[in-house]
Amino acid sequence: MCRNIRPLHNFEPPATSEEVHAAALQYVRKVSGAAKPSQANQAAFDRAVAEVAHATQHLLAELVTTAPPKDREVEAAKARARSAARYA
């Protein structure tokens, strides 16, 4: 599941809250071992996702780099090329 978590730092435009939430959801799913929590665990699961997303937003806001921002389309093309080479 964690292979779906993508780097979010240093992109133009910056990562959206939806991207941060998706990464947090994947992380909590991996750590908990549950893609869909039981009804008894749903509140704790949702709270964990919100807290991880919140911490991630703070992290991304505070990270500093001198590298130029990456382009999402270029990075996606590189990932597709790596995947094609790996599974060809």
Summary of the structure (lengths in Angstrom):
residues: 88
radius of gyration: 15.4
end to end distance: 22.3
largest distance: 45.8
contacts: 186
relative contact order: 0.16
helix: 64%
strand: 5%
